[in-house]
Amino acid sequence: MEVIRRTNAEIEKQLGAVAYFVRKKRKQQGITQECLAKGAGVGLAFLKRLEGGDENLHLAKVLQVLRFLNADLFPKEYQ
């Protein structure tokens, strides 16, 4: 099987900023999709859809994942 290499800019353009951010943070922290899904309290299928750039996801679950990664979707002044 051939591995296709893409630049970060290409991945972000294809997946969207939130999907790219979650994927990048997860990899920086050295955790698997399975560990992130379990720790954030979401299903593995949901996490795969999130990292895959699915646009039809529950915002509450997206926020759960971001909280687990110690990341915020909104600037502090809006919280």
C-alpha positions in Angstrom: 0.0 0.0 0.0 1.4 3.4 -1.0 1.5 6.1 1.7 0.5 9.5 0.4 2.3 12.4 2.1 0.5 15.7 2.4 1.7 19.0 3.8 0.0 20.4 6.9 -1.6 23.2 4.8 -3.1 20.6 2.4 -4.5 18.6 5.3 -6.0 21.7 6.9 -7.5 22.8 3.7 -9.1 19.4 3.1 -10.2 18.7 6.7 -11.0 22.1 8.1 -9.4 24.0 10.9 -11.1 22.3 13.8 -10.4 18.8 12.5 -6.8 19.7 11.7 -6.4 21.3 15.2 -7.8 18.2 17.0 -5.7 15.8 15.0 -2.5 17.9 15.5 -3.0 18.3 19.3 -3.7 14.6 19.7 -0.5 13.7 17.9 1.5 16.3 19.8 0.3 14.7 23.0 1.2 11.2 21.7 -2.3 9.7 22.3 -4.2 7.4 20.0 -7.7 8.1 18.7 -9.0 5.4 21.0 -7.5 7.0 24.1 -8.7 10.5 23.1 -12.2 9.2 22.5 -12.4 7.3 25.8 -10.9 10.2 27.8 -13.2 12.8 26.2 -16.2 10.6 26.7 -17.1 10.3 23.0 -17.3 7.3 20.7 -14.4 6.3 18.5 -16.6 6.7 15.4 -17.4 10.3 16.4 -13.7 11.1 16.9 -12.9 9.7 13.5 -15.6 11.7 11.9 -14.3 14.8 13.7 -10.8 14.3 12.6 -12.0 13.5 9.1 -13.6 16.9 8.8 -17.3 15.9 9.0 -19.3 19.1 9.2 -22.4 17.5 10.8 -21.3 16.9 14.4 -22.8 17.8 17.8 -21.0 20.9 19.1 -21.2 19.7 22.7 -19.2 16.6 21.8 -16.7 18.6 19.9 -16.3 20.8 23.0 -15.8 17.7 25.1 -12.9 16.6 22.9 -11.4 20.1 22.9 -11.6 20.3 26.8 -9.9 17.0 27.1 -7.1 18.4 24.9 -6.9 21.5 27.2 -8.0 23.6 24.2 -10.7 26.2 23.9 -12.9 26.9 20.8 -13.8 30.4 22.0 -11.6 33.2 23.2 -11.5 33.7 26.9 -13.5 37.0 26.8 -16.5 35.1 25.4 -16.6 32.4 28.1 
